[in-house]
């Protein structure tokens, strides 16, 4: 087991961590898939409103690669197909049958001893037909992995240090055999599989020492597979590695073992706006309000997927395909009166703008950015926290100047999209969004 340390990064000192309890509410009445938040796909609908579907039926495919199928996490009726501006497909909502939910059989269950005899090509087709292939993603763009390519390595991340996510000890409880089978599946796709976990969780690392290959030590986002890749890569070809989250690997294994589309998800529900921060065992694509429970602020904002990497969810919306965390944060309302003369003891801050920088304990967080957009002041805070040694402020200026070679030389493609550069910027520049958009544009140019 190799220990990899990252000096940079930043842990947000915010309140609202989940209690160490797991709620198991009744199954939700609706579930959904959100194509809008699955990067780089062009969805082609396979269903209509009012149509009956079973768990595992195809809802839509990718126009660019029809082999990529996205299946229904619920059995019942297609209640709503929601479009946004320019007819962008935003959501396919299924109203589940209360009893006798129909489930489609995808293939015969795969026994562990039969896995070694299964040709790689046939295994890939099973994963594609089973709707779990999109859980495998590739660097540097974090797009869905190409099923016709064999990667140099696959990285499995067991942790997510962004507050607040589900720790592996929770989602792997009583699932060790299933997870081990999932690792065997990955090794049939690629012989080199790296499994990394948080070195600070010593008891977990000791319990899974036969599985973990790397212990990562440092602040958020040191747990990201892209950060580990940046530290251990040995050639440019390594930048084309694949990655998958630990909880997603369980879905891959369950689909093959059962021959049915898996729908179980363990979510973290946290933040100062929720009355009971906790973990919730529910369904993939569950409704936001079903998970959130009682809200204790008048104007909540729902951050689906996390504080820094997530997206703003509608109260009537659902969780995304990849997202397993829901943050509930209070909207600030009107601007603070005489903010200039307030020392800010209770406002989270990376810099010494507020006196809260001198405090160690977690602080309440709202969606207030505490300031307005200004020009870059070259403070260097973004470079101080960047885990892959990009100079975000220089990369940002190169992007604005459309100097492609320059922003690539600064390391744009190494960006792990952690959002820290935006969070620490005193000028309130959306650095992370700009870098991410530039990466997507460059990928599109490359065809």
C-alpha positions as CSV (number, residue, x, y, z in Angstrom):
1,X,0.0,0.0,0.0
2,X,1.5,3.3,-1.2
3,X,0.9,6.6,0.7
4,X,0.6,9.7,-1.5
5,X,0.6,13.1,0.1
6,X,-0.8,16.3,-1.4
7,X,0.3,19.6,0.2
8,X,-2.3,21.8,-1.4
9,X,-6.1,21.8,-1.2
10,X,-8.5,23.2,1.4
11,X,-11.1,21.7,3.7
12,X,-14.2,23.9,4.1
13,X,-14.9,24.5,7.8
14,X,-18.7,24.4,7.5
15,X,-21.5,23.1,9.8
16,X,-24.1,20.5,8.9
17,X,-22.2,17.2,8.8
18,X,-24.5,14.2,8.7
19,X,-25.2,12.3,11.8
20,X,-23.9,8.7,11.9
21,X,-27.3,7.2,11.2
22,X,-28.9,5.8,8.1
23,X,-32.5,6.4,7.4
24,X,-34.5,4.0,5.2
25,X,-37.7,5.8,4.3
26,X,-40.4,4.3,2.1
27,X,-39.5,4.2,-1.6
28,X,-40.2,7.5,-3.4
29,X,-43.3,7.9,-5.6
30,X,-41.2,9.2,-8.4
31,X,-37.7,8.8,-9.7
32,X,-35.9,10.5,-12.6
33,X,-32.8,10.6,-14.9
34,X,-31.3,14.0,-15.7
35,X,-29.6,14.0,-19.1
36,X,-28.7,17.7,-18.7
37,X,-26.2,16.8,-16.0
38,X,-24.5,13.9,-17.8
39,X,-21.6,15.5,-19.6
40,X,-20.9,15.2,-23.3
41,X,-24.0,13.2,-24.3
42,X,-26.7,14.2,-26.9
43,X,-29.8,12.3,-25.7
44,X,-32.2,10.7,-28.1
45,X,-35.5,9.8,-26.3
46,X,-36.8,6.2,-26.5
47,X,-40.0,6.9,-24.6
48,X,-43.0,9.2,-24.6
49,X,-45.1,10.8,-21.8
50,X,-47.7,8.4,-20.5
51,X,-45.8,5.3,-21.7
52,X,-45.4,2.4,-19.3
53,X,-41.8,1.3,-18.5
54,X,-40.2,-1.3,-16.3
55,X,-37.0,-0.9,-14.2
56,X,-34.2,-1.4,-16.8
57,X,-36.1,-0.2,-19.8
58,X,-34.3,2.3,-22.1
59,X,-35.3,5.9,-21.5
60,X,-32.8,7.5,-23.9
61,X,-29.5,6.8,-25.8
62,X,-26.6,9.0,-26.8
63,X,-27.0,10.2,-30.4
64,X,-23.2,10.2,-30.8
65,X,-22.9,6.6,-29.6
66,X,-26.2,4.7,-29.5
67,X,-24.5,1.9,-27.6
68,X,-24.6,4.2,-24.5
69,X,-28.0,3.5,-23.0
70,X,-29.6,5.1,-20.0
71,X,-32.2,2.9,-18.2
72,X,-35.2,3.6,-16.1
73,X,-34.5,3.4,-12.3
74,X,-38.3,2.9,-11.7
75,X,-41.2,0.9,-13.0
76,X,-44.4,2.6,-13.8
77,X,-45.5,5.5,-16.0
78,X,-43.4,8.2,-17.7
79,X,-45.0,11.1,-15.9
80,X,-43.1,14.0,-17.4
81,X,-40.4,14.7,-20.0
82,X,-39.0,18.1,-19.2
83,X,-37.2,20.3,-21.7
84,X,-35.3,23.5,-21.1
85,X,-34.1,26.4,-23.4
86,X,-33.3,25.3,-26.9
87,X,-35.1,22.0,-26.3
88,X,-32.4,20.7,-24.1
89,X,-33.7,17.5,-22.4
90,X,-33.5,18.1,-18.7
91,X,-35.4,15.3,-17.0
92,X,-37.3,12.1,-17.6
93,X,-39.6,11.5,-14.6
94,X,-41.1,8.1,-13.8
95,X,-44.1,7.7,-11.5
96,X,-43.5,4.4,-9.8
97,X,-46.1,1.7,-9.3
98,X,-46.9,1.5,-5.6
99,X,-47.1,-2.3,-5.8
100,X,-45.7,-4.9,-8.2
101,X,-43.2,-2.6,-9.8
102,X,-42.2,-4.2,-13.1
103,X,-38.5,-5.1,-13.5
104,X,-36.9,-6.1,-16.8
105,X,-34.4,-9.0,-16.8
106,X,-31.3,-7.8,-18.7
107,X,-29.2,-11.0,-18.8
108,X,-28.6,-14.2,-16.9
109,X,-26.8,-13.5,-13.5
110,X,-23.0,-13.8,-13.8
111,X,-21.3,-16.0,-11.3
112,X,-17.7,-15.0,-10.1
113,X,-16.2,-18.2,-11.5
114,X,-17.7,-17.5,-14.9
115,X,-16.2,-14.0,-15.1
116,X,-12.7,-15.3,-16.0
117,X,-14.1,-17.3,-18.9
118,X,-16.1,-14.3,-20.3
119,X,-14.4,-12.6,-23.2
120,X,-13.6,-8.9,-22.6
121,X,-15.7,-7.9,-25.6
122,X,-18.8,-9.8,-24.3
123,X,-18.3,-8.3,-20.8
124,X,-18.3,-4.8,-22.3
125,X,-21.5,-5.5,-24.1
126,X,-23.1,-6.7,-20.9
127,X,-22.2,-3.5,-19.2
128,X,-23.5,-1.4,-22.1
129,X,-26.8,-3.3,-22.3
130,X,-27.1,-3.2,-18.5
131,X,-26.9,0.6,-18.4
132,X,-24.0,0.8,-16.0
133,X,-21.2,1.5,-18.5
134,X,-21.7,5.3,-18.2
135,X,-20.5,5.0,-14.6
136,X,-17.0,4.5,-16.0
137,X,-15.4,7.8,-17.0
138,X,-12.2,8.8,-18.5
139,X,-9.6,11.5,-18.1
140,X,-8.8,14.2,-18.9
141,X,-12.3,15.4,-19.8
142,X,-14.3,13.2,-17.3
143,X,-16.4,11.9,-20.2
144,X,-18.0,8.5,-20.4
145,X,-15.3,5.9,-21.2
146,X,-15.0,4.7,-24.7
147,X,-16.0,1.1,-24.8
148,X,-13.7,0.4,-27.8
149,X,-10.6,1.4,-25.9
150,X,-8.5,-0.3,-23.3
151,X,-7.2,2.3,-20.8
152,X,-3.7,2.3,-19.2
153,X,-5.3,2.0,-15.7
154,X,-8.5,2.4,-13.8
155,X,-8.8,4.4,-10.6
156,X,-11.4,3.6,-7.9
157,X,-12.0,6.3,-5.4
158,X,-13.4,5.2,-2.1
159,X,-13.7,8.6,-0.5
160,X,-15.1,12.0,-1.3
161,X,-13.7,14.8,1.0
162,X,-16.0,17.5,-0.3
163,X,-18.4,18.2,2.5
164,X,-20.4,16.2,2.9
165,X,-20.4,12.8,1.1
166,X,-21.0,9.2,2.0
167,X,-18.0,7.6,3.6
168,X,-17.0,4.1,2.3
169,X,-17.5,2.4,5.7
170,X,-21.2,3.2,5.2
171,X,-21.8,2.1,1.6
172,X,-19.5,-0.9,1.9
173,X,-21.1,-2.3,5.0
174,X,-21.9,-5.9,4.3
175,X,-20.9,-5.4,0.7
176,X,-17.3,-6.6,0.7
177,X,-17.9,-9.6,-1.6
178,X,-19.9,-7.5,-4.0
179,X,-17.2,-4.9,-4.1
180,X,-14.5,-7.5,-4.6
181,X,-16.4,-8.9,-7.5
182,X,-16.7,-5.4,-9.0
183,X,-12.9,-5.1,-8.8
184,X,-12.6,-8.4,-10.7
185,X,-14.8,-7.0,-13.4
186,X,-12.5,-3.9,-13.7
187,X,-9.4,-6.1,-13.9
188,X,-11.0,-7.9,-16.9
189,X,-11.4,-4.5,-18.6
190,X,-7.8,-3.4,-17.6
191,X,-5.2,-5.3,-15.7
192,X,-4.0,-2.2,-13.7
193,X,-6.6,-1.1,-11.1
194,X,-5.7,1.4,-8.4
195,X,-8.0,1.6,-5.3
196,X,-7.4,4.6,-3.1
197,X,-8.8,5.7,0.2
198,X,-8.3,8.4,2.8
199,X,-5.2,7.7,4.9
200,X,-6.7,9.6,7.9
201,X,-9.3,6.8,8.2
202,X,-6.8,4.3,9.6
203,X,-9.3,1.7,10.8
204,X,-10.9,1.5,7.4
205,X,-7.6,1.3,5.6
206,X,-6.5,-1.5,7.9
207,X,-9.8,-3.4,7.4
208,X,-9.4,-3.1,3.6
209,X,-5.6,-3.4,3.3
210,X,-6.0,-6.3,0.9
211,X,-8.0,-4.2,-1.5
212,X,-6.5,-0.6,-1.2
213,X,-3.4,0.1,-3.3
214,X,-2.9,3.8,-2.4
215,X,-3.6,5.8,0.8
216,X,-4.0,9.5,0.0
217,X,-3.3,12.1,2.6
218,X,-4.2,15.8,2.4
219,X,-7.1,18.2,2.2
220,X,-9.9,18.3,-0.3
221,X,-9.8,17.2,-3.1
222,X,-6.9,14.8,-2.4
223,X,-9.4,11.9,-2.7
224,X,-10.1,12.7,-6.4
225,X,-8.7,10.1,-8.8
226,X,-7.4,13.0,-11.0
227,X,-5.2,14.2,-8.1
228,X,-3.8,10.8,-7.6
229,X,-3.2,10.4,-11.3
230,X,-1.3,13.7,-11.3
231,X,1.0,12.4,-8.6
232,X,1.7,8.9,-9.8
233,X,1.6,9.1,-13.6
234,X,4.8,8.2,-15.5
235,X,3.9,8.9,-19.2
236,X,1.5,11.0,-21.2
237,X,-0.5,7.9,-22.0
238,X,-1.5,7.6,-18.3
239,X,-3.6,10.8,-18.8
240,X,-6.1,8.6,-20.6
241,X,-6.9,6.5,-17.6
242,X,-10.4,5.7,-16.4
243,X,-12.0,6.2,-13.0
244,X,-15.1,5.2,-11.1
245,X,-16.5,6.0,-7.6
246,X,-16.6,3.2,-5.1
247,X,-20.4,3.3,-4.7
248,X,-20.8,3.2,-8.5
249,X,-18.7,0.1,-8.7
250,X,-21.2,-1.6,-6.4
251,X,-23.9,-0.9,-9.0
252,X,-21.7,-2.4,-11.8
253,X,-21.2,-5.6,-9.7
254,X,-24.9,-5.9,-8.7
255,X,-26.1,-5.6,-12.3
256,X,-23.9,-8.4,-13.4
257,X,-24.7,-10.6,-10.4
258,X,-28.4,-10.1,-10.5
259,X,-29.0,-9.6,-14.2
260,X,-31.2,-6.6,-13.4
261,X,-30.7,-2.8,-13.4
262,X,-29.6,-1.8,-9.9
263,X,-31.3,1.2,-8.3
264,X,-30.0,1.3,-4.7
265,X,-28.2,4.5,-3.6
266,X,-27.0,5.7,-0.3
267,X,-27.2,9.5,-0.1
268,X,-25.7,12.1,2.3
269,X,-28.1,14.8,3.3
270,X,-26.4,17.7,5.0
271,X,-26.0,21.4,5.5
272,X,-27.2,24.0,7.9
273,X,-30.6,24.3,6.2
274,X,-31.7,20.8,6.9
275,X,-33.3,19.8,10.2
276,X,-31.7,16.4,10.4
277,X,-28.4,15.9,8.5
278,X,-28.1,12.2,7.9
279,X,-27.5,9.4,5.4
280,X,-30.5,8.1,3.5
281,X,-30.9,4.8,1.7
282,X,-33.1,5.3,-1.3
283,X,-33.4,5.0,-5.0
284,X,-31.3,6.3,-7.9
285,X,-32.8,9.6,-9.1
286,X,-34.8,10.1,-5.9
287,X,-36.8,13.4,-5.4
288,X,-34.9,16.1,-3.6
289,X,-37.7,16.8,-1.1
290,X,-38.0,13.1,-0.4
291,X,-34.4,13.0,0.8
292,X,-34.2,16.4,2.4
293,X,-37.0,15.9,4.9
294,X,-37.8,18.8,7.2
295,X,-36.2,22.1,6.2
296,X,-35.3,24.6,8.9
297,X,-34.7,27.8,6.8
298,X,-37.2,29.9,5.0
299,X,-35.4,30.1,1.6
300,X,-33.3,27.0,1.0
301,X,-31.0,26.3,-1.9
302,X,-30.4,22.6,-2.8
303,X,-26.9,21.8,-3.9
304,X,-27.1,18.5,-5.7
305,X,-23.8,16.6,-5.7
306,X,-21.9,18.8,-3.2
307,X,-21.1,22.4,-2.2
308,X,-18.4,23.0,-4.7
309,X,-19.0,20.6,-7.5
310,X,-22.8,20.2,-7.5
311,X,-25.5,22.0,-9.3
312,X,-28.5,23.9,-8.0
313,X,-31.5,21.7,-7.8
314,X,-35.2,22.7,-7.9
315,X,-37.3,21.8,-4.9
316,X,-39.5,19.7,-7.2
317,X,-36.4,18.1,-8.9
318,X,-34.5,14.9,-8.5
319,X,-31.0,13.7,-7.8
320,X,-28.7,13.2,-10.8
321,X,-27.2,10.1,-12.3
322,X,-23.8,10.4,-10.5
323,X,-24.8,12.5,-7.5
324,X,-25.0,10.9,-4.0
325,X,-25.0,14.0,-1.8
326,X,-27.5,16.8,-1.2
327,X,-26.5,20.0,0.6
328,X,-29.3,22.3,1.9
329,X,-28.0,25.9,2.4
330,X,-30.0,29.0,3.4
331,X,-30.2,31.8,0.9
332,X,-28.9,35.0,2.4
333,X,-31.8,37.3,1.5
334,X,-31.0,41.0,1.6
335,X,-27.4,42.2,1.8
336,X,-26.0,42.6,5.3
337,X,-26.4,46.1,6.7
338,X,-23.0,47.9,7.1
339,X,-21.1,44.8,6.1
340,X,-17.9,46.8,5.8
341,X,-17.9,47.4,9.6
342,X,-18.7,43.8,10.6
343,X,-15.7,41.6,11.5
344,X,-17.3,38.4,10.2
345,X,-16.7,36.0,13.1
346,X,-19.3,33.6,11.7
347,X,-18.6,33.7,8.0
348,X,-16.4,30.9,6.5
349,X,-13.4,32.4,4.7
350,X,-10.1,31.0,3.3
351,X,-8.3,34.4,3.3
352,X,-8.1,36.8,6.3
353,X,-10.9,39.0,4.9
354,X,-13.0,38.0,7.9
355,X,-11.9,37.3,11.4
356,X,-13.5,33.8,11.1
357,X,-10.2,32.8,9.4
358,X,-8.7,32.7,12.9
359,X,-11.4,30.2,14.1
360,X,-11.0,26.4,13.8
361,X,-14.5,25.2,14.4
362,X,-17.1,24.6,11.6
363,X,-19.2,27.7,10.7
364,X,-22.6,28.1,9.2
365,X,-22.6,28.6,5.4
366,X,-25.1,30.4,3.2
367,X,-25.1,31.0,-0.5
368,X,-23.9,34.6,-0.1
369,X,-20.7,35.2,-2.0
370,X,-19.9,38.1,0.4
371,X,-18.9,40.6,-2.3
372,X,-19.2,41.4,-6.0
373,X,-17.2,40.6,-9.1
374,X,-14.0,42.6,-9.5
375,X,-10.9,42.3,-11.7
376,X,-8.3,39.7,-10.8
377,X,-5.9,41.2,-8.2
378,X,-3.2,38.5,-8.6
379,X,-3.5,37.5,-4.9
380,X,-2.4,33.9,-5.7
381,X,-4.9,32.3,-3.4
382,X,-6.2,30.1,-6.3
383,X,-2.7,28.8,-6.9
384,X,-2.2,28.1,-3.2
385,X,-5.1,25.7,-3.1
386,X,-4.9,24.1,-6.6
387,X,-4.1,20.4,-6.0
388,X,-2.6,19.8,-9.4
389,X,-0.3,22.9,-9.4
390,X,-2.2,24.9,-12.1
391,X,-2.0,28.7,-11.9
392,X,-5.7,29.2,-12.3
393,X,-5.4,33.0,-12.6
394,X,-2.9,32.8,-15.4
395,X,-4.9,30.0,-17.1
396,X,-8.0,32.1,-16.8
397,X,-6.3,35.1,-18.5
398,X,-5.0,32.8,-21.3
399,X,-8.5,31.5,-21.9
400,X,-9.9,35.0,-22.2
401,X,-7.1,35.9,-24.6
402,X,-7.9,32.7,-26.6
403,X,-4.2,31.5,-26.3
404,X,-4.8,27.8,-26.6
405,X,-1.2,26.7,-26.4
406,X,-0.6,28.9,-23.4
407,X,-3.6,27.6,-21.3
408,X,-2.7,24.0,-22.2
409,X,0.9,24.7,-21.1
410,X,-0.5,26.0,-17.8
411,X,-2.1,22.6,-17.3
412,X,-5.7,23.1,-18.1
413,X,-6.3,19.4,-18.9
414,X,-5.0,18.5,-15.4
415,X,-7.8,20.5,-13.8
416,X,-10.0,18.2,-11.6
417,X,-12.8,20.7,-11.5
418,X,-12.8,20.8,-7.7
419,X,-14.1,24.4,-7.5
420,X,-11.6,25.6,-4.9
421,X,-10.2,28.4,-7.1
422,X,-13.6,30.0,-7.3
423,X,-14.3,29.6,-3.6
424,X,-11.1,31.3,-2.4
425,X,-11.1,34.1,-5.0
426,X,-11.6,37.4,-3.2
427,X,-12.6,39.0,-6.6
428,X,-15.5,36.5,-7.0
429,X,-14.4,35.4,-10.4
430,X,-15.9,32.1,-11.6
431,X,-12.6,30.6,-12.3
432,X,-13.7,26.9,-12.1
433,X,-16.6,27.4,-14.5
434,X,-14.3,29.2,-17.0
435,X,-11.7,26.5,-16.9
436,X,-14.3,23.7,-17.2
437,X,-16.0,25.4,-20.2
438,X,-12.6,25.8,-21.9
439,X,-11.8,22.1,-21.3
440,X,-15.2,21.2,-22.9
441,X,-14.6,23.5,-25.8
442,X,-11.1,22.1,-26.5
443,X,-12.5,18.5,-26.4
444,X,-15.2,19.5,-29.0
445,X,-12.5,21.0,-31.2
446,X,-10.5,17.7,-31.0
447,X,-13.6,15.8,-32.3
